[in-house]
Amino acid sequence: METSVENKTVSLVLKNEYTVSDIRYALNDEPLNSDSKHYTEPIILSKTTAVKAGLFKDDVLVGNVFKDTVKFHNAVAHKTTYQTEYHKRYQGVGAYNLVNTLRGTKNFRDGRWQGWLNSAAEITIDLEKETPINKVTIGSMENQKNGIYYPTLIQVFTSKDGETFKETVAFKRPYVDSSEPELKDFILECKAESARFVKVKVSTSKNEKNTNEGWLFIDEILID
C-alpha cells in the first residue's frame, strides 16, 4: 500500500504467489464473482472502502478471499514529523507509516509497525488547515514475551500555528501482565477541539522483571 501526499489517496496493491494469475476484486457492497473487475494495476482509494479480492481460475473462485476495509480519517497522507525517531529495526514504510491506513497484525515483523525502544514516541501531524477533532485513536500491540508493551500514558496536544501546543486530552493505564499477543486501539475523545496540528506523545513502562528492553509499537494514528 502506498500513500500519495499530493492527492491524499492510498494505492492498494494485490499480490499472490503465482506469476500468471487472474485476481478479481469488488468494492463495498459489490459481490465477488466471475463478473468482478480484473485486477491489473493498483486500486486508488480516496475514502473509506471495503475491499474483497480472490484468485479465479476458469471464472471460478479458488482459494481464500481477501477482505479488508481501508479506513480514511483526517490524518491520512498528511505530513508527519517525528520528535523522537522510530527504531531502525522497525520502520514500517517510513515517514507516512502512521497515516497510511494500513493496520498491523499480531506478527510484529509484518512490516506495518513502527517501534520505539526504551523511549516514548512523540509525533506531530499537520492537517494543513484547522479541522474539528473529536477523537484521536492510537493503534498499538502487546507481546510481552518479545518485550513489546502497551502504552501506559498517551497525551494529545493541539495547536493552530504549530508553535504553541496545549494538552487536550490524556489517558493513563497501569501495567498489566499478559501472556498472549494482543492488538488494541486506544481511543481518546477530544470534545470537538479545532486545530491544524496534532501532537501525540505515547509512553510505556515495561515489566519491572525485564529491565533491559521495552518496545512500544504503533501502526496508525487516526484523527476523526
TORPA-4810 file (N, C-alpha, C, O; in nm, 3 decimals):
<nodes>
NODE_1_0.085_-0.118_0.000_0.000_0.000_0.000_0.089_0.124_0.000_0.183_0.133_0.079_M
NODE_2_0.060_0.218_-0.087_0.137_0.342_-0.096_0.046_0.461_-0.075_-0.071_0.459_-0.113_E
NODE_3_0.101_0.566_-0.014_0.025_0.686_0.018_0.070_0.801_-0.070_0.191_0.825_-0.083_T
NODE_4_-0.023_0.873_-0.130_0.008_0.992_-0.210_-0.023_1.115_-0.127_-0.139_1.146_-0.100_S
NODE_5_0.082_1.186_-0.087_0.065_1.306_-0.006_-0.003_1.416_-0.088_-0.085_1.491_-0.036_V
NODE_6_0.031_1.424_-0.216_-0.025_1.529_-0.302_-0.174_1.509_-0.326_-0.252_1.604_-0.319_E
NODE_7_-0.214_1.385_-0.353_-0.355_1.358_-0.388_-0.438_1.311_-0.270_-0.560_1.299_-0.280_N
NODE_8_-0.373_1.285_-0.156_-0.442_1.234_-0.038_-0.518_1.105_-0.070_-0.634_1.088_-0.033_K
NODE_9_-0.448_1.016_-0.139_-0.505_0.887_-0.177_-0.414_0.774_-0.130_-0.298_0.795_-0.095_T
NODE_10_-0.470_0.654_-0.132_-0.395_0.533_-0.098_-0.405_0.437_-0.215_-0.513_0.414_-0.267_V
NODE_11_-0.291_0.380_-0.256_-0.288_0.282_-0.364_-0.276_0.142_-0.304_-0.179_0.111_-0.234_S
NODE_12_-0.376_0.059_-0.330_-0.379_-0.077_-0.277_-0.325_-0.174_-0.382_-0.377_-0.181_-0.493_L
NODE_13_-0.220_-0.247_-0.346_-0.158_-0.344_-0.437_-0.196_-0.485_-0.393_-0.182_-0.520_-0.276_V
NODE_14_-0.246_-0.567_-0.488_-0.285_-0.705_-0.461_-0.184_-0.799_-0.525_-0.148_-0.783_-0.642_L
NODE_15_-0.138_-0.899_-0.448_-0.040_-0.993_-0.500_-0.075_-1.135_-0.454_-0.146_-1.155_-0.356_K
NODE_16_-0.021_-1.233_-0.529_-0.023_-1.371_-0.480_0.104_-1.440_-0.529_0.188_-1.376_-0.592_N
NODE_17_0.119_-1.569_-0.498_0.245_-1.636_-0.526_0.261_-1.680_-0.671_0.368_-1.728_-0.708_E
NODE_18_0.157_-1.665_-0.754_0.165_-1.711_-0.892_0.207_-1.597_-0.984_0.159_-1.484_-0.970_Y
NODE_19_0.297_-1.626_-1.079_0.342_-1.522_-1.172_0.233_-1.485_-1.272_0.222_-1.369_-1.312_T
NODE_20_0.152_-1.582_-1.312_0.038_-1.555_-1.401_-0.088_-1.590_-1.323_-0.110_-1.706_-1.286_V
NODE_21_-0.171_-1.490_-1.300_-0.289_-1.517_-1.217_-0.402_-1.422_-1.256_-0.379_-1.316_-1.315_S
NODE_22_-0.521_-1.463_-1.223_-0.640_-1.384_-1.250_-0.701_-1.342_-1.117_-0.784_-1.413_-1.059_D
NODE_23_-0.659_-1.225_-1.069_-0.713_-1.170_-0.945_-0.829_-1.078_-0.980_-0.818_-0.993_-1.068_I
NODE_24_-0.938_-1.096_-0.911_-1.054_-1.008_-0.931_-1.095_-0.950_-0.796_-1.071_-1.010_-0.691_R
NODE_25_-1.156_-0.833_-0.802_-1.189_-0.766_-0.676_-1.324_-0.696_-0.684_-1.375_-0.669_-0.793_Y
NODE_26_-1.379_-0.668_-0.568_-1.507_-0.597_-0.557_-1.496_-0.498_-0.441_-1.426_-0.522_-0.344_A
NODE_27_-1.566_-0.386_-0.454_-1.561_-0.281_-0.354_-1.695_-0.266_-0.284_-1.801_-0.278_-0.345_L
NODE_28_-1.687_-0.240_-0.153_-1.805_-0.215_-0.070_-1.908_-0.328_-0.081_-1.877_-0.442_-0.046_N
NODE_29_-2.028_-0.299_-0.128_-2.134_-0.399_-0.130_-2.138_-0.483_-0.257_-2.226_-0.568_-0.274_D
NODE_30_-2.042_-0.461_-0.348_-2.040_-0.540_-0.471_-2.007_-0.686_-0.440_-1.921_-0.712_-0.356_E
NODE_31_-2.074_-0.782_-0.506_-2.039_-0.923_-0.485_-1.909_-0.958_-0.556_-1.875_-0.899_-0.659_P
NODE_32_-1.836_-1.052_-0.500_-1.714_-1.102_-0.565_-1.750_-1.229_-0.641_-1.779_-1.332_-0.581_L
NODE_33_-1.749_-1.220_-0.774_-1.785_-1.335_-0.857_-1.714_-1.323_-0.991_-1.624_-1.241_-1.008_N
NODE_34_-1.755_-1.406_-1.086_-1.688_-1.410_-1.217_-1.704_-1.281_-1.296_-1.631_-1.257_-1.391_S
NODE_35_-1.801_-1.196_-1.256_-1.820_-1.068_-1.324_-1.742_-0.954_-1.259_-1.747_-0.840_-1.307_D
NODE_36_-1.670_-0.984_-1.153_-1.596_-0.879_-1.083_-1.480_-0.826_-1.167_-1.437_-0.890_-1.263_S
NODE_37_-1.431_-0.708_-1.130_-1.324_-0.641_-1.204_-1.195_-0.723_-1.196_-1.162_-0.779_-1.092_K
NODE_38_-1.122_-0.729_-1.310_-0.990_-0.791_-1.313_-0.889_-0.693_-1.254_-0.888_-0.575_-1.289_H
NODE_39_-0.804_-0.744_-1.166_-0.700_-0.659_-1.109_-0.583_-0.651_-1.205_-0.520_-0.752_-1.236_Y
NODE_40_-0.552_-0.530_-1.253_-0.440_-0.511_-1.345_-0.342_-0.405_-1.297_-0.227_-0.401_-1.342_T
NODE_41_-0.385_-0.319_-1.207_-0.299_-0.212_-1.157_-0.348_-0.172_-1.018_-0.460_-0.206_-0.980_E
NODE_42_-0.266_-0.100_-0.940_-0.306_-0.062_-0.804_-0.443_0.006_-0.801_-0.477_0.083_-0.891_P
NODE_43_-0.520_-0.024_-0.696_-0.653_0.034_-0.678_-0.638_0.164_-0.600_-0.588_0.163_-0.487_I
NODE_44_-0.679_0.275_-0.658_-0.664_0.406_-0.596_-0.789_0.436_-0.513_-0.900_0.438_-0.566_I
NODE_45_-0.769_0.459_-0.385_-0.880_0.486_-0.293_-0.867_0.626_-0.234_-0.757_0.671_-0.202_L
NODE_46_-0.981_0.694_-0.219_-0.980_0.829_-0.162_-1.081_0.844_-0.048_-1.099_0.953_0.005_S
NODE_47_-1.146_0.735_-0.012_-1.240_0.737_0.100_-1.248_0.597_0.159_-1.199_0.501_0.100_K
NODE_48_-1.310_0.586_0.275_-1.322_0.456_0.341_-1.391_0.356_0.247_-1.500_0.381_0.196_T
NODE_49_-1.324_0.242_0.226_-1.371_0.145_0.127_-1.346_0.003_0.176_-1.238_-0.029_0.225_T
NODE_50_-1.447_-0.083_0.163_-1.431_-0.226_0.189_-1.387_-0.294_0.059_-1.443_-0.269_-0.047_A
NODE_51_-1.287_-0.380_0.071_-1.231_-0.447_-0.047_-1.238_-0.597_-0.028_-1.202_-0.649_0.078_V
NODE_52_-1.283_-0.666_-0.131_-1.280_-0.813_-0.136_-1.204_-0.853_-0.262_-1.223_-0.791_-0.367_K
NODE_53_-1.119_-0.954_-0.254_-1.043_-0.997_-0.370_-1.015_-1.146_-0.361_-1.008_-1.203_-0.252_A
NODE_54_-1.001_-1.209_-0.477_-0.973_-1.351_-0.480_-0.911_-1.394_-0.610_-0.913_-1.321_-0.709_G
NODE_55_-0.855_-1.514_-0.610_-0.793_-1.572_-0.728_-0.895_-1.657_-0.802_-0.963_-1.741_-0.743_L
NODE_56_-0.906_-1.633_-0.933_-1.001_-1.707_-1.017_-0.926_-1.795_-1.116_-0.820_-1.759_-1.166_F
NODE_57_-0.985_-1.910_-1.144_-0.935_-2.000_-1.248_-1.054_-2.048_-1.329_-1.147_-2.107_-1.275_K
NODE_58_-1.049_-2.022_-1.458_-1.161_-2.056_-1.547_-1.292_-1.997_-1.494_-1.396_-2.064_-1.494_D
NODE_59_-1.285_-1.870_-1.450_-1.400_-1.795_-1.400_-1.458_-1.850_-1.270_-1.570_-1.817_-1.233_D
NODE_60_-1.381_-1.933_-1.201_-1.427_-1.989_-1.074_-1.333_-1.943_-0.963_-1.211_-1.950_-0.977_V
NODE_61_-1.390_-1.895_-0.854_-1.311_-1.850_-0.740_-1.244_-1.969_-0.673_-1.310_-2.068_-0.639_L
NODE_62_-1.112_-1.960_-0.653_-1.038_-2.067_-0.587_-0.960_-2.006_-0.470_-0.916_-1.891_-0.475_V
NODE_63_-0.945_-2.084_-0.364_-0.869_-2.036_-0.250_-0.947_-1.942_-0.162_-1.069_-1.928_-0.176_G
NODE_64_-0.877_-1.877_-0.070_-0.938_-1.789_0.027_-0.966_-1.651_-0.032_-0.901_-1.608_-0.127_N
NODE_65_-1.065_-1.584_0.026_-1.100_-1.448_-0.016_-1.032_-1.348_0.077_-1.042_-1.359_0.199_V
NODE_66_-0.963_-1.252_0.018_-0.903_-1.143_0.095_-1.010_-1.039_0.124_-1.081_-0.995_0.033_F
NODE_67_-1.022_-1.000_0.251_-1.118_-0.897_0.289_-1.049_-0.794_0.377_-0.976_-0.830_0.470_K
NODE_68_-1.073_-0.668_0.349_-1.018_-0.563_0.433_-1.099_-0.436_0.411_-1.160_-0.417_0.306_D
NODE_69_-1.098_-0.350_0.512_-1.161_-0.219_0.498_-1.053_-0.113_0.518_-0.991_-0.105_0.625_T
NODE_70_-1.032_-0.033_0.417_-0.936_0.077_0.425_-1.010_0.197_0.481_-1.096_0.256_0.414_V
NODE_71_-0.977_0.234_0.604_-1.049_0.340_0.673_-0.975_0.473_0.660_-0.863_0.488_0.707_K
NODE_72_-1.040_0.568_0.595_-0.984_0.703_0.584_-1.022_0.784_0.707_-1.130_0.768_0.763_F
NODE_73_-0.932_0.871_0.748_-0.956_0.963_0.859_-0.886_1.095_0.825_-0.823_1.105_0.720_H
NODE_74_-0.896_1.194_0.912_-0.848_1.328_0.879_-0.697_1.338_0.861_-0.648_1.433_0.799_N
NODE_75_-0.623_1.243_0.914_-0.477_1.250_0.906_-0.417_1.172_0.789_-0.296_1.179_0.768_A
NODE_76_-0.497_1.100_0.714_-0.444_1.016_0.606_-0.362_1.099_0.508_-0.409_1.202_0.458_V
NODE_77_-0.240_1.053_0.482_-0.149_1.112_0.383_-0.110_1.256_0.416_-0.079_1.334_0.325_A
NODE_78_-0.109_1.292_0.543_-0.066_1.426_0.584_0.075_1.420_0.641_0.121_1.317_0.690_H
NODE_79_0.143_1.534_0.634_0.281_1.543_0.677_0.295_1.505_0.824_0.222_1.555_0.910_K
NODE_80_0.390_1.416_0.851_0.414_1.366_0.986_0.558_1.397_1.026_0.651_1.363_0.953_T
NODE_81_0.575_1.461_1.141_0.707_1.496_1.192_0.734_1.419_1.320_0.650_1.415_1.410_T
NODE_82_0.852_1.357_1.327_0.888_1.276_1.443_0.982_1.354_1.534_1.095_1.386_1.496_Y
NODE_83_0.935_1.384_1.655_1.024_1.444_1.754_1.115_1.337_1.817_1.226_1.368_1.859_Q
NODE_84_1.067_1.214_1.823_1.152_1.100_1.861_1.145_0.999_1.747_1.037_0.953_1.710_T
NODE_85_1.259_0.966_1.691_1.264_0.881_1.572_1.237_0.735_1.608_1.280_0.687_1.713_E
NODE_86_1.166_0.666_1.521_1.142_0.523_1.538_1.273_0.446_1.519_1.367_0.496_1.456_Y
NODE_87_1.277_0.326_1.573_1.398_0.245_1.569_1.420_0.190_1.428_1.324_0.159_1.357_H
NODE_88_1.546_0.180_1.387_1.578_0.135_1.251_1.534_-0.009_1.226_1.516_-0.048_1.110_K
NODE_89_1.517_-0.089_1.332_1.473_-0.228_1.313_1.325_-0.238_1.279_1.282_-0.335_1.217_R
NODE_90_1.247_-0.139_1.321_1.102_-0.141_1.296_1.060_-0.005_1.243_1.015_0.082_1.318_Y
NODE_91_1.074_0.012_1.111_1.048_0.140_1.046_0.915_0.146_0.974_0.873_0.252_0.929_Q
NODE_92_0.846_0.031_0.962_0.726_0.029_0.878_0.763_0.066_0.737_0.861_0.016_0.682_G
NODE_93_0.684_0.157_0.677_0.715_0.204_0.541_0.774_0.344_0.545_0.782_0.411_0.442_V
NODE_94_0.816_0.389_0.664_0.883_0.518_0.671_0.794_0.630_0.719_0.707_0.610_0.804_G
NODE_95_0.816_0.749_0.665_0.761_0.873_0.720_0.609_0.878_0.727_0.555_0.948_0.813_A
NODE_96_0.538_0.804_0.641_0.391_0.810_0.640_0.328_0.681_0.690_0.210_0.656_0.666_Y
NODE_97_0.406_0.600_0.760_0.354_0.472_0.809_0.234_0.488_0.901_0.142_0.406_0.898_N
NODE_98_0.232_0.592_0.983_0.126_0.609_1.083_0.002_0.677_1.028_-0.096_0.693_1.100_L
NODE_99_0.005_0.716_0.900_-0.111_0.782_0.839_-0.142_0.724_0.702_-0.188_0.796_0.613_V
NODE_100_-0.117_0.594_0.684_-0.139_0.532_0.552_-0.255_0.432_0.550_-0.274_0.363_0.450_N
NODE_101_-0.331_0.423_0.658_-0.449_0.336_0.675_-0.414_0.188_0.690_-0.503_0.108_0.718_T
NODE_102_-0.288_0.149_0.672_-0.251_0.007_0.675_-0.227_-0.035_0.819_-0.136_0.014_0.885_L
NODE_103_-0.310_-0.128_0.868_-0.303_-0.171_1.007_-0.213_-0.293_1.022_-0.202_-0.376_0.932_R
NODE_104_-0.150_-0.302_1.138_-0.061_-0.412_1.166_-0.135_-0.537_1.212_-0.253_-0.531_1.247_G
NODE_105_-0.064_-0.648_1.213_-0.117_-0.775_1.259_-0.045_-0.815_1.388_0.040_-0.740_1.437_T
NODE_106_-0.078_-0.931_1.442_-0.010_-0.979_1.563_0.133_-1.025_1.533_0.210_-1.052_1.626_K
NODE_107_0.168_-1.034_1.407_0.307_-1.062_1.368_0.384_-0.930_1.370_0.369_-0.849_1.278_N
NODE_108_0.464_-0.908_1.473_0.531_-0.779_1.486_0.640_-0.757_1.381_0.700_-0.649_1.374_F
NODE_109_0.666_-0.859_1.299_0.763_-0.845_1.190_0.695_-0.828_1.054_0.759_-0.848_0.951_R
NODE_110_0.567_-0.792_1.053_0.494_-0.786_0.926_0.524_-0.660_0.843_0.470_-0.645_0.734_D
NODE_111_0.609_-0.571_0.893_0.647_-0.452_0.818_0.549_-0.337_0.828_0.565_-0.237_0.758_G
NODE_112_0.447_-0.351_0.914_0.345_-0.247_0.925_0.358_-0.166_1.055_0.286_-0.069_1.078_R
NODE_113_0.452_-0.208_1.140_0.467_-0.143_1.270_0.590_-0.055_1.275_0.693_-0.085_1.214_W
NODE_114_0.578_0.056_1.348_0.696_0.133_1.385_0.720_0.111_1.534_0.626_0.107_1.613_Q
NODE_115_0.848_0.098_1.571_0.881_0.065_1.709_0.977_0.165_1.771_1.064_0.220_1.704_G
NODE_116_0.960_0.186_1.900_1.049_0.272_1.979_1.103_0.187_2.094_1.027_0.120_2.164_W
NODE_117_1.234_0.189_2.113_1.298_0.108_2.214_1.337_0.192_2.335_1.416_0.286_2.324_L
NODE_118_1.279_0.159_2.450_1.311_0.228_2.575_1.293_0.379_2.566_1.367_0.454_2.630_N
NODE_119_1.197_0.425_2.487_1.170_0.569_2.478_1.025_0.591_2.438_0.959_0.501_2.384_S
NODE_120_0.977_0.711_2.466_0.842_0.748_2.423_0.842_0.781_2.274_0.946_0.815_2.217_A
NODE_121_0.725_0.771_2.213_0.706_0.816_2.075_0.639_0.952_2.079_0.537_0.970_2.146_A
NODE_122_0.695_1.048_2.007_0.636_1.182_2.000_0.628_1.223_1.854_0.730_1.235_1.786_E
NODE_123_0.505_1.244_1.806_0.480_1.266_1.663_0.384_1.383_1.646_0.288_1.396_1.722_I
NODE_124_0.411_1.468_1.547_0.320_1.579_1.515_0.267_1.563_1.373_0.344_1.538_1.280_T
NODE_125_0.137_1.577_1.357_0.072_1.565_1.226_0.014_1.701_1.187_-0.057_1.764_1.265_I
NODE_126_0.045_1.745_1.065_-0.005_1.870_1.011_-0.128_1.840_0.924_-0.116_1.780_0.818_D
NODE_127_-0.246_1.882_0.971_-0.370_1.858_0.896_-0.392_1.961_0.785_-0.491_1.954_0.713_L
NODE_128_-0.299_2.057_0.771_-0.295_2.157_0.665_-0.397_2.269_0.682_-0.379_2.376_0.624_E
NODE_129_-0.501_2.248_0.758_-0.599_2.352_0.787_-0.666_2.319_0.919_-0.664_2.204_0.964_K
NODE_130_-0.726_2.419_0.982_-0.796_2.393_1.108_-0.911_2.295_1.084_-0.993_2.314_0.995_E
NODE_131_-0.914_2.193_1.166_-1.008_2.082_1.147_-1.071_2.046_1.281_-1.001_2.039_1.381_T
NODE_132_-1.202_2.024_1.285_-1.264_1.977_1.409_-1.210_1.838_1.445_-1.204_1.749_1.360_P
NODE_133_-1.170_1.820_1.570_-1.112_1.695_1.616_-1.197_1.641_1.729_-1.204_1.700_1.837_I
NODE_134_-1.261_1.529_1.705_-1.348_1.467_1.805_-1.279_1.355_1.882_-1.308_1.332_1.999_N
NODE_135_-1.188_1.285_1.813_-1.116_1.179_1.883_-0.986_1.147_1.810_-0.973_1.166_1.689_K
NODE_136_-0.893_1.097_1.889_-0.764_1.050_1.836_-0.747_0.906_1.880_-0.762_0.873_1.998_V
NODE_137_-0.716_0.819_1.785_-0.702_0.676_1.813_-0.559_0.632_1.785_-0.503_0.663_1.680_T
NODE_138_-0.501_0.562_1.879_-0.365_0.510_1.865_-0.372_0.359_1.854_-0.420_0.292_1.946_I
NODE_139_-0.326_0.305_1.742_-0.323_0.160_1.724_-0.193_0.102_1.778_-0.084_0.145_1.739_G
NODE_140_-0.204_0.006_1.869_-0.085_-0.049_1.933_-0.097_-0.200_1.948_-0.204_-0.258_1.925_S
NODE_141_0.012_-0.262_1.987_0.011_-0.405_2.013_0.089_-0.435_2.139_0.169_-0.354_2.186_M
NODE_142_0.065_-0.554_2.195_0.141_-0.601_2.309_0.181_-0.745_2.285_0.099_-0.828_2.245_E
NODE_143_0.308_-0.773_2.311_0.361_-0.909_2.300_0.473_-0.917_2.404_0.591_-0.906_2.371_N
NODE_144_0.435_-0.937_2.528_0.530_-0.926_2.638_0.642_-1.028_2.630_0.752_-1.004_2.680_Q
NODE_145_0.616_-1.144_2.569_0.721_-1.244_2.554_0.837_-1.192_2.470_0.950_-1.237_2.484_K
NODE_146_0.806_-1.096_2.382_0.908_-1.036_2.297_0.940_-0.893_2.337_0.997_-0.818_2.258_N
NODE_147_0.902_-0.854_2.460_0.939_-0.723_2.512_0.862_-0.607_2.455_0.910_-0.494_2.457_G
NODE_148_0.740_-0.632_2.404_0.656_-0.527_2.345_0.540_-0.500_2.441_0.470_-0.593_2.482_I
NODE_149_0.520_-0.373_2.476_0.424_-0.339_2.580_0.327_-0.232_2.532_0.363_-0.144_2.455_Y
NODE_150_0.203_-0.242_2.580_0.103_-0.139_2.553_0.145_-0.005_2.616_0.225_-0.003_2.710_Y
NODE_151_0.092_0.105_2.563_0.115_0.234_2.627_0.059_0.237_2.770_-0.042_0.174_2.799_P
NODE_152_0.128_0.310_2.857_0.074_0.337_2.989_0.035_0.484_3.003_-0.033_0.522_3.098_T
NODE_153_0.080_0.566_2.907_0.042_0.707_2.906_0.035_0.756_2.762_0.130_0.740_2.686_L
NODE_154_-0.079_0.816_2.726_-0.096_0.880_2.595_-0.141_1.023_2.618_-0.236_1.048_2.692_I
NODE_155_-0.071_1.118_2.554_-0.107_1.259_2.565_-0.130_1.315_2.426_-0.052_1.289_2.334_Q
NODE_156_-0.236_1.391_2.410_-0.268_1.456_2.283_-0.261_1.608_2.304_-0.326_1.662_2.392_V
NODE_157_-0.181_1.674_2.221_-0.167_1.819_2.223_-0.215_1.875_2.090_-0.198_1.812_1.986_F
NODE_158_-0.275_1.993_2.092_-0.323_2.055_1.969_-0.269_2.196_1.956_-0.234_2.260_2.056_T
NODE_159_-0.262_2.244_1.832_-0.210_2.378_1.805_-0.271_2.431_1.677_-0.301_2.355_1.585_S
NODE_160_-0.288_2.561_1.671_-0.336_2.625_1.549_-0.222_2.673_1.461_-0.238_2.687_1.340_K
NODE_161_-0.103_2.697_1.522_0.009_2.754_1.447_0.132_2.664_1.439_0.228_2.698_1.371_D
NODE_162_0.131_2.551_1.509_0.246_2.463_1.508_0.356_2.505_1.604_0.459_2.438_1.612_G
NODE_163_0.336_2.613_1.677_0.435_2.663_1.770_0.389_2.645_1.915_0.463_2.594_1.999_E
NODE_164_0.268_2.688_1.943_0.213_2.680_2.078_0.113_2.566_2.086_0.010_2.567_2.019_T
NODE_165_0.145_2.467_2.170_0.059_2.350_2.186_-0.002_2.349_2.326_0.060_2.396_2.421_F
NODE_166_-0.121_2.297_2.336_-0.183_2.275_2.466_-0.227_2.129_2.475_-0.267_2.069_2.376_K
NODE_167_-0.219_2.074_2.595_-0.264_1.936_2.614_-0.416_1.933_2.611_-0.482_2.000_2.691_E
NODE_168_-0.471_1.856_2.520_-0.615_1.849_2.501_-0.677_1.734_2.579_-0.785_1.747_2.637_T
NODE_169_-0.609_1.621_2.579_-0.662_1.504_2.649_-0.545_1.410_2.680_-0.446_1.407_2.607_V
NODE_170_-0.558_1.335_2.788_-0.456_1.237_2.825_-0.523_1.111_2.876_-0.637_1.113_2.922_A
NODE_171_-0.450_1.001_2.865_-0.503_0.871_2.906_-0.393_0.794_2.977_-0.281_0.784_2.927_F
NODE_172_-0.424_0.740_3.094_-0.329_0.660_3.169_-0.386_0.521_3.194_-0.507_0.504_3.211_K
NODE_173_-0.300_0.423_3.197_-0.340_0.288_3.231_-0.225_0.222_3.305_-0.109_0.252_3.276_R
NODE_174_-0.251_0.133_3.399_-0.144_0.063_3.469_-0.087_-0.050_3.384_-0.153_-0.100_3.293_P
NODE_175_0.034_-0.088_3.416_0.091_-0.206_3.353_0.016_-0.331_3.400_-0.016_-0.343_3.518_Y
NODE_176_-0.012_-0.423_3.307_-0.082_-0.548_3.339_-0.008_-0.663_3.273_0.024_-0.656_3.155_V
NODE_177_0.020_-0.769_3.348_0.084_-0.887_3.290_-0.008_-0.949_3.185_-0.129_-0.956_3.202_D
NODE_178_0.054_-0.995_3.076_-0.022_-1.059_2.968_0.064_-1.166_2.905_0.184_-1.146_2.884_S
NODE_179_0.004_-1.281_2.873_0.081_-1.393_2.819_0.065_-1.411_2.668_0.141_-1.486_2.607_S
NODE_180_-0.034_-1.343_2.608_-0.062_-1.363_2.466_-0.048_-1.232_2.389_-0.070_-1.124_2.445_E
NODE_181_-0.010_-1.239_2.261_-0.006_-1.118_2.177_-0.146_-1.060_2.163_-0.244_-1.134_2.148_P
NODE_182_-0.156_-0.928_2.167_-0.286_-0.861_2.156_-0.272_-0.735_2.071_-0.164_-0.675_2.061_E
NODE_183_-0.384_-0.695_2.010_-0.394_-0.568_1.937_-0.501_-0.484_2.004_-0.602_-0.537_2.051_L
NODE_184_-0.479_-0.353_2.010_-0.578_-0.267_2.072_-0.570_-0.127_2.015_-0.461_-0.074_1.991_K
NODE_185_-0.688_-0.066_1.994_-0.698_0.075_1.960_-0.729_0.153_2.087_-0.830_0.128_2.153_D
NODE_186_-0.642_0.247_2.121_-0.666_0.334_2.236_-0.732_0.462_2.185_-0.673_0.536_2.107_F
NODE_187_-0.855_0.487_2.230_-0.936_0.598_2.178_-0.944_0.708_2.282_-0.982_0.685_2.396_I
NODE_188_-0.906_0.830_2.240_-0.912_0.946_2.328_-1.010_1.046_2.270_-0.988_1.098_2.161_L
NODE_189_-1.117_1.074_2.342_-1.217_1.171_2.299_-1.165_1.313_2.322_-1.104_1.341_2.426_E
NODE_190_-1.188_1.402_2.225_-1.129_1.536_2.231_-1.230_1.649_2.244_-1.191_1.766_2.239_C
NODE_191_-1.356_1.619_2.259_-1.460_1.721_2.281_-1.461_1.828_2.172_-1.467_1.948_2.201_K
NODE_192_-1.456_1.784_2.047_-1.472_1.872_1.930_-1.371_1.987_1.929_-1.406_2.100_1.896_A
NODE_193_-1.247_1.957_1.964_-1.140_2.056_1.955_-1.111_2.088_1.808_-1.119_1.999_1.723_E
NODE_194_-1.079_2.214_1.777_-1.044_2.252_1.640_-0.898_2.294_1.636_-0.856_2.380_1.714_S
NODE_195_-0.821_2.233_1.546_-0.678_2.262_1.538_-0.624_2.220_1.403_-0.686_2.142_1.331_A
NODE_196_-0.506_2.274_1.369_-0.439_2.232_1.246_-0.333_2.125_1.277_-0.314_2.032_1.200_R
NODE_197_-0.266_2.140_1.390_-0.158_2.048_1.427_-0.200_1.962_1.547_-0.257_2.012_1.644_F
NODE_198_-0.170_1.834_1.537_-0.197_1.742_1.647_-0.067_1.672_1.682_-0.004_1.608_1.598_V
NODE_199_-0.027_1.685_1.809_0.093_1.617_1.858_0.050_1.506_1.953_-0.033_1.526_2.041_K
NODE_200_0.108_1.389_1.933_0.077_1.274_2.017_0.206_1.226_2.083_0.307_1.207_2.016_V
NODE_201_0.201_1.208_2.214_0.313_1.150_2.288_0.265_1.024_2.355_0.169_1.025_2.433_K
NODE_202_0.333_0.914_2.325_0.293_0.782_2.375_0.409_0.722_2.452_0.520_0.711_2.401_V
NODE_203_0.383_0.684_2.577_0.487_0.629_2.664_0.445_0.492_2.715_0.326_0.462_2.724_S
NODE_204_0.543_0.411_2.749_0.514_0.280_2.807_0.611_0.252_2.919_0.725_0.299_2.917_T
NODE_205_0.567_0.176_3.018_0.657_0.132_3.125_0.664_-0.020_3.120_0.563_-0.087_3.140_S
NODE_206_0.780_-0.073_3.094_0.795_-0.218_3.078_0.787_-0.288_3.213_0.798_-0.225_3.319_K
NODE_207_0.769_-0.417_3.206_0.763_-0.500_3.326_0.893_-0.485_3.406_1.002_-0.491_3.349_N
NODE_208_0.881_-0.466_3.535_0.998_-0.449_3.620_1.093_-0.570_3.611_1.212_-0.556_3.638_E
NODE_209_1.041_-0.686_3.574_1.124_-0.806_3.563_1.214_-0.800_3.440_1.314_-0.871_3.432_K
NODE_210_1.180_-0.716_3.344_1.258_-0.705_3.220_1.315_-0.563_3.215_1.251_-0.471_3.165_N
NODE_211_1.437_-0.548_3.266_1.494_-0.414_3.277_1.580_-0.376_3.157_1.629_-0.263_3.148_T
NODE_212_1.599_-0.469_3.065_1.691_-0.442_2.954_1.624_-0.382_2.831_1.682_-0.297_2.764_N
NODE_213_1.503_-0.425_2.801_1.445_-0.389_2.673_1.294_-0.374_2.685_1.226_-0.463_2.735_E
NODE_214_1.242_-0.262_2.639_1.099_-0.240_2.636_1.059_-0.168_2.509_1.098_-0.053_2.487_G
NODE_215_0.982_-0.236_2.425_0.941_-0.181_2.296_0.801_-0.124_2.303_0.714_-0.176_2.373_W
NODE_216_0.780_-0.015_2.230_0.648_0.043_2.205_0.623_0.033_2.056_0.705_0.077_1.976_L
NODE_217_0.509_-0.027_2.017_0.477_-0.045_1.875_0.348_0.032_1.843_0.249_0.024_1.915_F
NODE_218_0.351_0.108_1.731_0.232_0.180_1.682_0.220_0.156_1.532_0.319_0.160_1.460_I
NODE_219_0.095_0.131_1.486_0.075_0.111_1.342_0.000_0.227_1.276_0.017_0.251_1.157_D
NODE_220_-0.083_0.300_1.352_-0.163_0.408_1.290_-0.205_0.507_1.398_-0.234_0.470_1.512_E
NODE_221_-0.209_0.634_1.359_-0.270_0.739_1.440_-0.390_0.790_1.360_-0.373_0.850_1.254_I
NODE_222_-0.510_0.765_1.411_-0.632_0.804_1.342_-0.689_0.928_1.408_-0.705_0.932_1.530_L
NODE_223_-0.719_1.029_1.327_-0.778_1.154_1.377_-0.914_1.172_1.311_-0.925_1.180_1.188_I
NODE_224_-1.017_1.179_1.392_-1.155_1.193_1.341_-1.224_1.313_1.404_-1.340_1.341_1.374_D
</nodes>
